[in-house]
Amino acid sequence: MSYFDISGATFDENLRKLETSDPAHADVFNALLGQLINNDVALKEAVTKFAASKNEQALFLLNLHKDGKKYGVHFDNYDVTPSSNGTRLFDAVGMTAAPSTNAVRAVNDFDGKGCFAYLEVNGSVDENGDFQVQYIKDIDNEFSRTKYDTWCLYLTQYVYRKFDSNGEDTVISDTRHSAEWLPEGGAIRPDGTIRPFVAIAKYMSGDNADGVASSISGVSPKNYSFQSSLTKFRAKGTQYCAETSQDSERMTRLMEIAFATRHSQSVMAGCNWWWTQATATVQENNAERIIISKSAAKEFVVGGTVSIGNANSLTSEGKANNDRGLSGLHAKANKVKITKIEDYDSNNAAVYVDNGGQKFSTAPTSVSGVTCETIISTMPWNTGGCDEVLGSCGSPVSNTSGKEPYILFGVEMSSGFWEPKGNTVMKIENHVMRPYICYDCTKMTTAGATTDDWIALGYAIPDNKGSWKYISKLGYSADDPEVRYPVEVAATSSTGYADGLYTENLETTGDSQREVLGSGNLSNGTVGGRRGAYLNDGLSNSDWSFAARLSACGRCGRKAAA
């Protein structure tokens, strides 16, 4: 007697129906019975997994998407072809991708495929630097985007890169096909072993009800510099820091491969063109709205974040100071959500906000005899602005308006802030600026790259002498493959990487350090984007336009074990 082979059993919901014309032969019956038995075995294994730890459950669910395929893109060098567009490689050939909105789910062939697939989870990082899943969305009733840190969990990427005189190939897979395929940086543990998955914070960091830095929906992100983010996040645990270069690079790879372009803003612009302030045209008391001109109202977006108030100081010219960093501009409604915009009369529109029921007057005030009108100011978006987007990528209403954040394979991004990197700084020595990285956040201090725990990269940043220029080439170090910053700035706002680099005049700058700021704030326009880099501020600099993201990968190895 022989037995059915149940090794490597897989579930198949497509079972053949027996027909009356089928011969009564064992081969016919055994094919059907064999799959039924394999289905039972596969279901038993699934049940066993779900009786195990949450990490095992999450890995089981992610592995359902594992396909071993190779998804790649080729980009020409700028001196070969300045176009930002790439050519799809391997299994990405023939695939398409478009971003969604709250109303339309666009076609994105990469959804659910290999290392593009993700789970939303609640969880935390343990003292060893490993991520521990607490709850899984759509599996655990306790899952919450507002109560617990929310992360997007992905299978570890393995990355193949090829550089030649024509350009650069980048290919990713959920499978290591040979020794040339390197595990993504955030997946390498300090001992060189490889984590099976990587977690990226879904939201910018705001405080929870206990004042703890958190990745949760529905809060106003706090303002951080490199130094203050390290201090605040370390209070959560020494294993935390702000978004690392590895975190940023892995998400940028997903965008560049899925959309086959280096010009990220051509696909999803982010909130980089929303620099609007408008004056109340009709005064009201006991209101939770402000009436402004219709032309001004067209610049505002339902769901967006605004503040309402009056200037409480004057400029040096003796005019009302409407800088967003001043408290007066937020005194009546502080970083609140626009709920509705409707016509008030033939010339004006009413912008309604959720101010928690707290009413206010839109009458002017006076400072030193100067009339200060009530002003509504656009602000960087509160977290959760993309929670209703129907796909894995996209913005609430328009992906290219420049007024809205977007999600990129689940992670909410570009909400109107400069974002400091948590494990990378720029160090200026002898008038040369160079990236430095620390691979273990527990060894970092607010002094930055001052110890042997920081590693200098083998390339220098261009000296832009106090101006913005557009990035045409990124540096690459084989020992530090995910620390990629500009080395050439010959592009334009629509060619090359189409993102900007700013440095001060390094010829007149003494030895010092600069924080690495990415993404771009409300007013940065074309210089913002996935590769944008503002490298002018010291490690302690921060204002209303800076925010940070928690990282679960602050403790990692420089290289995987052999």
C-alpha positions as CSV (number, residue, x, y, z in Angstrom):
1,M,0.0,0.0,0.0
2,S,1.3,3.5,-0.8
3,Y,0.4,6.8,0.9
4,F,-0.3,10.3,-0.2
5,D,2.7,12.7,-0.1
6,I,1.8,15.5,2.3
7,S,5.3,17.1,2.3
8,G,5.1,20.8,1.3
9,A,1.3,20.7,1.3
10,T,-0.3,23.8,-0.1
11,F,-4.0,24.9,-0.2
12,D,-5.8,25.0,-3.5
13,E,-9.4,26.1,-3.6
14,N,-9.8,25.0,-7.2
15,L,-10.9,21.3,-7.0
16,R,-11.9,19.4,-10.0
17,K,-15.5,18.1,-10.3
18,L,-15.8,14.5,-11.3
19,E,-17.8,13.9,-14.4
20,T,-20.0,10.9,-15.3
21,S,-17.8,10.3,-18.3
22,D,-14.6,9.9,-16.1
23,P,-13.2,6.4,-16.0
24,A,-13.4,4.7,-12.6
25,H,-9.6,4.7,-12.2
26,A,-7.4,5.3,-9.1
27,D,-5.5,8.1,-10.9
28,V,-8.7,10.1,-11.3
29,F,-9.9,9.7,-7.7
30,N,-6.4,10.0,-6.2
31,A,-5.8,13.4,-7.8
32,L,-8.9,14.8,-6.1
33,L,-8.4,13.0,-2.8
34,G,-4.7,14.0,-2.7
35,Q,-5.5,17.7,-3.0
36,L,-8.3,17.4,-0.3
37,I,-5.7,15.8,2.0
38,N,-3.1,18.5,1.1
39,N,-5.8,21.1,1.9
40,D,-6.4,19.6,5.3
41,V,-2.7,19.5,6.0
42,A,-2.2,23.1,4.9
43,L,-5.1,24.3,7.0
44,K,-3.8,22.4,10.0
45,E,-0.4,24.2,9.5
46,A,-2.2,27.5,9.3
47,V,-4.1,26.9,12.5
48,T,-0.9,25.9,14.2
49,K,0.7,29.1,13.1
50,F,-2.2,31.1,14.5
51,A,-1.9,29.4,17.8
52,A,1.7,30.5,18.0
53,S,3.2,33.9,18.6
54,K,2.0,37.1,16.9
55,N,5.3,37.3,15.1
56,E,4.8,33.9,13.7
57,Q,1.3,34.7,12.7
58,A,2.5,37.9,10.9
59,L,5.2,36.1,9.1
60,F,2.8,33.4,8.0
61,L,0.5,36.0,6.6
62,L,3.3,37.8,4.8
63,N,4.7,34.6,3.4
64,L,1.3,34.1,1.7
65,H,2.5,36.9,-0.6
66,K,6.0,35.6,-1.0
67,D,6.6,34.9,-4.7
68,G,10.4,34.8,-5.2
69,K,10.0,37.1,-8.2
70,K,12.5,39.8,-9.2
71,Y,11.1,43.3,-9.6
72,G,13.5,45.8,-11.0
73,V,14.1,49.1,-12.8
74,H,17.0,50.5,-14.9
75,F,17.8,54.2,-14.9
76,D,20.2,55.8,-17.3
77,N,23.0,57.9,-16.0
78,Y,22.2,61.6,-16.4
79,D,24.9,62.2,-19.0
80,V,23.4,59.3,-21.0
81,T,19.7,60.3,-20.8
82,P,18.5,63.1,-18.5
83,S,15.0,61.7,-18.4
84,S,13.7,60.7,-14.9
85,N,11.8,57.7,-16.4
86,G,13.2,54.2,-16.0
87,T,12.8,50.8,-17.8
88,R,11.2,48.0,-16.0
89,L,13.3,44.8,-15.5
90,F,12.6,41.1,-14.9
91,D,9.2,40.3,-13.5
92,A,8.3,44.0,-13.4
93,V,8.1,44.1,-17.2
94,G,4.5,44.7,-18.3
95,M,3.3,45.7,-14.9
96,T,1.7,49.1,-14.3
97,A,1.0,51.2,-11.2
98,A,-1.1,54.3,-10.5
99,P,-1.9,56.0,-7.2
100,S,-5.5,55.9,-5.7
101,T,-7.6,58.4,-3.9
102,N,-10.4,58.3,-1.3
103,A,-12.9,57.8,-4.2
104,V,-11.0,55.8,-6.8
105,R,-9.0,52.6,-6.4
106,A,-6.5,52.7,-9.2
107,V,-4.8,49.7,-10.7
108,N,-1.5,48.9,-9.1
109,D,-0.1,45.6,-10.2
110,F,2.5,45.6,-7.4
111,D,-0.1,45.5,-4.6
112,G,0.2,42.4,-2.5
113,K,3.3,41.2,-4.5
114,G,6.4,39.9,-2.6
115,C,8.1,42.7,-0.7
116,F,5.5,45.3,-1.8
117,A,2.9,43.5,0.3
118,Y,2.5,44.6,3.9
119,L,0.5,44.1,7.1
120,E,-0.7,47.0,9.3
121,V,0.2,46.0,12.9
122,N,0.5,47.4,16.4
123,G,3.8,46.6,18.0
124,S,7.1,47.7,19.5
125,V,10.8,47.2,19.4
126,D,12.4,45.1,22.1
127,E,15.7,45.8,23.8
128,N,17.6,43.7,21.3
129,G,16.3,45.8,18.5
130,D,13.8,43.2,17.2
131,F,10.2,44.1,16.3
132,Q,7.5,42.4,18.3
133,V,3.9,42.3,16.9
134,Q,1.1,43.0,19.3
135,Y,-2.0,43.1,17.1
136,I,-2.7,42.6,13.4
137,K,-5.2,44.6,11.4
138,D,-8.2,42.6,10.3
139,I,-7.1,39.7,12.5
140,D,-7.2,41.1,16.0
141,N,-10.2,43.1,17.3
142,E,-7.8,45.0,19.6
143,F,-5.9,46.5,16.7
144,S,-6.1,50.3,16.7
145,R,-4.5,53.1,14.7
146,T,-5.2,55.6,17.5
147,K,-4.3,53.7,20.7
148,Y,-1.1,51.9,19.9
149,D,1.9,52.4,17.7
150,T,1.0,51.5,14.1
151,W,3.5,50.1,11.7
152,C,3.6,48.6,8.2
153,L,5.3,45.2,8.2
154,Y,7.1,43.9,5.1
155,L,9.0,40.9,4.2
156,T,12.7,41.6,4.1
157,Q,13.9,42.9,0.7
158,Y,16.9,41.4,-1.0
159,V,18.5,43.9,-3.3
160,Y,20.6,43.4,-6.4
161,R,22.4,46.4,-7.9
162,K,24.4,46.8,-11.1
163,F,26.3,49.9,-12.1
164,D,27.9,50.5,-15.5
165,S,28.7,53.4,-17.8
166,N,25.1,53.5,-19.0
167,G,23.3,53.6,-15.7
168,E,22.1,51.7,-12.7
169,D,19.9,48.6,-12.2
170,T,18.1,48.1,-9.0
171,V,16.2,44.8,-8.5
172,I,14.4,43.6,-5.3
173,S,13.0,40.3,-4.3
174,D,11.7,38.5,-1.2
175,T,14.2,35.8,-1.9
176,R,18.0,35.8,-1.9
177,H,18.8,34.4,-5.3
178,S,22.6,34.5,-4.9
179,A,25.4,36.1,-2.8
180,E,25.1,39.2,-4.9
181,W,21.6,39.8,-3.5
182,L,22.1,41.8,-0.3
183,P,19.6,42.0,2.5
184,E,18.2,45.5,3.1
185,G,20.1,47.4,5.7
186,G,17.2,47.7,8.3
187,A,16.9,43.9,8.3
188,I,20.4,43.2,9.4
189,R,20.7,42.6,13.1
190,P,23.8,43.9,15.0
191,D,25.2,40.3,15.0
192,G,24.8,40.1,11.2
193,T,21.8,37.7,11.2
194,I,18.9,38.7,9.0
195,R,15.4,39.6,10.3
196,P,12.5,38.0,8.4
197,F,10.6,41.3,8.2
198,V,11.0,45.0,8.6
199,A,8.6,47.5,10.2
200,I,8.2,51.1,9.1
201,A,6.2,53.6,11.2
202,K,3.0,54.3,9.4
203,Y,2.7,57.9,10.7
204,M,4.9,60.8,11.7
205,S,5.4,60.9,15.4
206,G,3.0,62.7,17.7
207,D,2.4,62.3,21.4
208,N,-0.2,59.9,22.7
209,A,-2.4,60.7,25.7
210,D,0.5,59.9,28.1
211,G,2.9,62.3,26.2
212,V,4.9,59.4,24.7
213,A,6.2,59.7,21.1
214,S,3.9,57.5,19.1
215,S,3.0,56.4,15.5
216,I,-0.8,57.0,15.8
217,S,-3.5,58.5,13.7
218,G,-5.3,61.7,14.4
219,V,-2.6,63.7,16.2
220,S,-0.5,66.7,15.4
221,P,3.1,65.7,14.8
222,K,5.6,67.2,17.2
223,N,8.5,69.4,16.0
224,Y,11.9,67.7,16.2
225,S,15.5,68.2,15.3
226,F,18.1,65.5,15.1
227,Q,19.0,66.2,18.8
228,S,15.5,66.6,20.2
229,S,14.1,63.5,18.3
230,L,16.9,61.4,19.8
231,T,16.2,62.6,23.3
232,K,12.4,62.2,23.0
233,F,12.5,58.8,21.3
234,R,15.1,57.5,23.6
235,A,12.7,58.1,26.5
236,K,10.5,55.5,24.8
237,G,13.5,53.1,24.8
238,T,17.2,53.3,23.9
239,Q,16.4,51.1,20.9
240,Y,14.4,53.9,19.2
241,C,15.6,56.8,17.0
242,A,14.1,58.8,14.2
243,E,13.8,57.5,10.7
244,T,17.1,56.0,9.5
245,S,18.7,56.3,6.1
246,Q,17.9,52.6,5.6
247,D,14.2,53.1,6.3
248,S,14.0,56.0,3.8
249,E,16.0,54.1,1.2
250,R,13.9,50.9,1.3
251,M,10.6,52.9,0.8
252,T,12.2,55.0,-2.0
253,R,13.2,51.7,-3.8
254,L,9.5,50.6,-3.7
255,M,8.5,53.9,-5.3
256,E,11.2,54.0,-8.0
257,I,10.5,50.4,-9.0
258,A,6.7,50.4,-8.8
259,F,6.4,53.7,-10.7
260,A,9.5,53.4,-12.8
261,T,10.6,57.0,-12.2
262,R,13.1,58.9,-10.1
263,H,10.7,61.9,-10.2
264,S,8.6,61.0,-7.2
265,Q,6.5,64.2,-7.3
266,S,5.3,63.4,-10.8
267,V,3.4,60.5,-9.3
268,M,2.5,61.8,-5.9
269,A,3.5,65.4,-5.2
270,G,3.1,65.4,-1.5
271,C,2.2,68.5,0.6
272,N,4.9,70.9,-0.8
273,W,2.7,73.5,-2.5
274,W,0.3,74.6,0.2
275,W,1.6,77.9,1.5
276,T,-1.7,79.8,1.9
277,Q,-2.9,82.3,4.5
278,A,-6.3,84.1,4.1
279,T,-7.9,86.9,6.0
280,A,-11.5,86.8,7.4
281,T,-13.7,88.8,5.1
282,V,-16.8,88.7,7.3
283,Q,-16.5,88.9,11.1
284,E,-18.4,86.5,13.3
285,N,-18.6,85.7,17.0
286,N,-19.2,82.3,18.6
287,A,-18.1,80.6,15.4
288,E,-16.3,77.4,14.5
289,R,-15.6,78.5,11.0
290,I,-14.0,81.4,9.2
291,I,-15.4,83.3,6.2
292,I,-12.8,84.2,3.5
293,S,-13.0,85.1,-0.2
294,K,-14.0,82.4,-2.6
295,S,-10.7,82.7,-4.5
296,A,-8.8,82.0,-1.3
297,A,-11.1,79.2,-0.3
298,K,-10.2,77.3,-3.5
299,E,-6.7,76.8,-2.1
300,F,-7.9,74.9,1.0
301,V,-8.6,71.2,1.1
302,V,-11.3,69.4,3.2
303,G,-9.4,67.1,5.6
304,G,-6.4,69.3,5.6
305,T,-4.9,70.9,8.7
306,V,-5.1,74.6,9.5
307,S,-4.7,77.1,12.3
308,I,-6.8,80.2,13.0
309,G,-5.7,83.3,15.0
310,N,-4.3,86.8,15.0
311,A,-0.8,88.1,14.9
312,N,0.5,88.9,18.4
313,S,3.6,90.7,17.4
314,L,4.9,93.0,14.6
315,T,7.6,92.7,12.0
316,S,10.6,95.1,11.9
317,E,8.6,97.1,9.4
318,G,5.8,97.5,11.9
319,K,3.3,95.2,10.2
320,A,1.4,92.2,11.6
321,N,3.7,89.2,11.9
322,N,2.0,86.2,10.4
323,D,4.8,83.7,10.8
324,R,3.4,80.3,11.5
325,G,5.9,79.8,14.3
326,L,4.2,82.4,16.5
327,S,1.5,81.4,19.0
328,G,-1.0,84.1,18.0
329,L,-1.6,82.5,14.6
330,H,-2.9,79.3,16.5
331,A,-4.7,80.9,19.4
332,K,-8.3,80.4,18.1
333,A,-7.9,77.0,16.5
334,N,-4.6,75.2,16.7
335,K,-3.8,72.7,13.9
336,V,-7.4,71.5,13.4
337,K,-9.0,69.6,10.5
338,I,-11.1,71.3,7.8
339,T,-14.5,69.5,7.8
340,K,-16.4,71.4,5.1
341,I,-16.1,74.3,2.7
342,E,-19.3,75.9,1.4
343,D,-20.4,79.1,-0.3
344,Y,-21.4,81.9,2.1
345,D,-22.5,84.5,-0.5
346,S,-21.5,85.4,-4.1
347,N,-18.1,86.5,-3.1
348,N,-17.2,84.5,0.0
349,A,-17.0,81.0,1.3
350,A,-17.1,79.5,4.8
351,V,-14.3,77.2,5.9
352,Y,-15.5,74.9,8.8
353,V,-13.1,73.3,11.2
354,D,-13.3,70.8,14.0
355,N,-12.2,72.8,17.0
356,G,-13.7,70.4,19.5
357,G,-16.7,72.6,19.9
358,Q,-14.7,75.5,21.1
359,K,-16.1,78.7,19.5
360,F,-14.1,81.8,18.6
361,S,-14.4,85.3,17.2
362,T,-13.0,86.2,13.8
363,A,-12.8,89.9,14.6
364,P,-9.4,91.6,14.3
365,T,-7.2,92.4,17.3
366,S,-4.6,95.2,17.8
367,V,-0.9,95.1,18.6
368,S,0.7,98.5,19.5
369,G,-2.0,100.2,17.6
370,V,-1.7,98.0,14.5
371,T,-4.8,96.1,13.4
372,C,-4.2,92.4,13.1
373,E,-6.9,90.6,11.1
374,T,-8.0,87.0,11.9
375,I,-6.0,84.7,9.6
376,I,-6.4,81.1,8.6
377,S,-3.1,79.4,7.8
378,T,-2.4,76.1,6.1
379,M,-0.3,73.8,8.3
380,P,1.3,70.4,7.8
381,W,-1.3,67.7,8.0
382,N,-2.2,65.9,11.2
383,T,-1.6,62.2,11.0
384,G,-4.3,59.9,9.5
385,G,-5.0,62.3,6.6
386,C,-4.7,59.3,4.2
387,D,-6.5,56.7,6.2
388,E,-9.4,56.6,3.7
389,V,-7.3,56.2,0.6
390,L,-8.6,53.1,-1.2
391,G,-5.3,51.7,-2.4
392,S,-1.8,51.0,-1.0
393,C,-0.5,54.3,-2.6
394,G,-2.2,57.6,-3.1
395,S,-3.6,60.9,-1.7
396,P,-7.1,61.7,-0.4
397,V,-8.3,63.9,-3.3
398,S,-5.5,64.7,-5.8
399,N,-2.1,63.0,-6.1
400,T,-0.6,66.0,-7.9
401,S,-2.2,69.1,-6.3
402,G,0.8,69.6,-4.0
403,K,-1.5,70.1,-1.1
404,E,-1.9,66.6,0.2
405,P,0.2,63.9,1.8
406,Y,0.3,60.4,0.3
407,I,0.7,56.9,1.4
408,L,3.4,54.8,-0.2
409,F,2.6,51.1,0.2
410,G,0.8,51.9,3.4
411,V,3.1,54.5,4.9
412,E,1.9,58.1,5.2
413,M,4.4,60.5,3.9
414,S,5.2,64.1,2.8
415,S,2.6,65.8,5.0
416,G,4.3,69.2,4.9
417,F,7.4,68.7,7.1
418,W,11.1,68.6,6.8
419,E,12.0,65.2,8.3
420,P,15.4,64.7,10.1
421,K,17.3,61.4,9.7
422,G,17.9,59.7,13.0
423,N,21.2,57.9,12.3
424,T,22.9,60.1,9.7
425,V,24.5,63.5,9.9
426,M,26.6,65.6,7.6
427,K,30.0,66.6,8.9
428,I,32.0,69.5,7.4
429,E,35.7,69.2,7.8
430,N,38.2,71.4,5.9
431,H,35.3,72.8,3.9
432,V,34.2,69.4,2.6
433,M,30.8,67.9,3.6
434,R,30.5,64.2,4.0
435,P,27.8,61.8,5.3
436,Y,28.4,59.9,8.5
437,I,26.2,57.1,9.8
438,C,25.9,55.2,13.1
439,Y,24.5,51.7,12.8
440,D,23.5,51.3,16.5
441,C,21.3,54.0,17.9
442,T,22.0,53.0,21.5
443,K,25.5,54.4,20.9
444,M,24.5,57.8,19.5
445,T,24.5,61.0,21.5
446,T,23.1,64.4,20.7
447,A,26.7,65.5,19.8
448,G,26.4,63.5,16.5
449,A,29.4,62.2,14.7
450,T,32.0,62.7,17.4
451,T,32.9,59.0,18.2
452,D,34.3,56.0,16.4
453,D,30.7,54.6,16.3
454,W,30.1,56.9,13.4
455,I,31.4,55.8,9.9
456,A,32.4,58.3,7.2
457,L,31.1,57.6,3.7
458,G,33.6,57.6,0.9
459,Y,32.0,60.4,-1.1
460,A,31.4,64.1,-0.6
461,I,28.4,66.3,-1.1
462,P,28.5,69.1,-3.7
463,D,29.1,72.6,-2.5
464,N,26.0,74.5,-3.7
465,K,27.3,77.8,-2.1
466,G,24.0,78.8,-0.5
467,S,21.6,77.8,-3.3
468,W,19.3,75.0,-4.4
469,K,20.4,72.8,-7.3
470,Y,18.7,69.6,-8.7
471,I,20.2,66.2,-8.1
472,S,21.5,64.2,-11.1
473,K,23.5,61.5,-9.3
474,L,23.7,59.8,-5.9
475,G,26.8,58.5,-4.1
476,Y,27.2,54.8,-3.5
477,S,29.4,52.9,-1.1
478,A,29.6,49.1,-1.4
479,D,30.2,48.9,2.4
480,D,27.2,51.2,3.1
481,P,24.9,50.7,0.1
482,E,21.8,52.3,1.7
483,V,23.3,55.6,2.6
484,R,22.7,57.5,-0.6
485,Y,23.0,61.2,-0.9
486,P,23.8,63.6,-3.8
487,V,27.2,63.8,-5.5
488,E,26.2,65.7,-8.6
489,V,23.7,68.5,-9.2
490,A,23.3,69.0,-12.9
491,A,19.5,68.2,-13.3
492,T,16.4,70.3,-13.4
493,S,13.0,70.2,-11.6
494,S,11.8,67.7,-14.2
495,T,14.9,65.7,-15.1
496,G,17.3,63.4,-13.1
497,Y,15.9,62.9,-9.6
498,A,14.0,66.2,-10.0
499,D,14.6,66.9,-6.3
500,G,16.8,69.6,-4.8
501,L,19.9,69.8,-2.7
502,Y,20.7,72.8,-0.6
503,T,24.1,73.5,1.1
504,E,25.6,76.7,2.5
505,N,28.8,78.1,1.0
506,L,31.2,75.5,2.3
507,E,34.2,77.5,1.4
508,T,33.4,80.0,4.2
509,T,32.0,77.4,6.7
510,G,34.1,76.1,9.6
511,D,34.2,72.5,10.8
512,S,30.7,71.6,12.1
513,Q,27.8,69.2,11.6
514,R,24.4,69.5,9.8
515,E,21.3,67.5,10.2
516,V,19.9,65.6,7.2
517,L,16.5,66.9,6.3
518,G,14.3,65.2,3.7
519,S,10.8,65.4,2.2
520,G,10.2,69.2,2.1
521,N,7.8,71.5,3.9
522,L,4.7,73.4,2.8
523,S,6.4,75.8,0.6
524,N,9.3,73.9,-0.9
525,G,7.6,73.0,-4.2
526,T,9.8,71.2,-6.7
527,V,12.9,70.9,-4.5
528,G,11.0,68.5,-2.2
529,G,10.4,64.8,-2.9
530,R,11.8,61.4,-1.9
531,R,15.4,62.5,-2.6
532,G,15.2,66.1,-1.6
533,A,18.0,67.1,0.9
534,Y,18.2,70.3,2.9
535,L,21.7,70.3,4.6
536,N,21.9,73.8,6.1
537,D,20.8,73.4,9.7
538,G,22.8,72.4,12.9
539,L,21.8,69.3,14.8
540,S,19.6,71.3,17.2
541,N,17.7,73.3,14.7
542,S,13.9,72.9,14.5
543,D,10.7,74.9,14.0
544,W,7.0,74.4,13.1
545,S,8.0,72.9,9.8
546,F,10.1,70.0,11.2
547,A,8.8,66.6,12.3
548,A,10.1,63.1,12.7
549,R,9.1,59.5,12.2
550,L,10.0,56.7,14.7
551,S,12.3,54.0,13.5
552,A,12.2,50.3,14.4
553,C,15.5,49.7,12.7
554,G,17.9,51.9,14.7
555,R,19.9,48.9,15.8
556,C,21.2,47.1,12.8
557,G,24.4,45.7,11.4
558,R,26.6,47.2,8.7
559,K,26.8,43.9,6.9
560,A,25.1,40.5,7.1
561,A,27.0,37.6,8.4
562,A,28.7,35.5,5.7
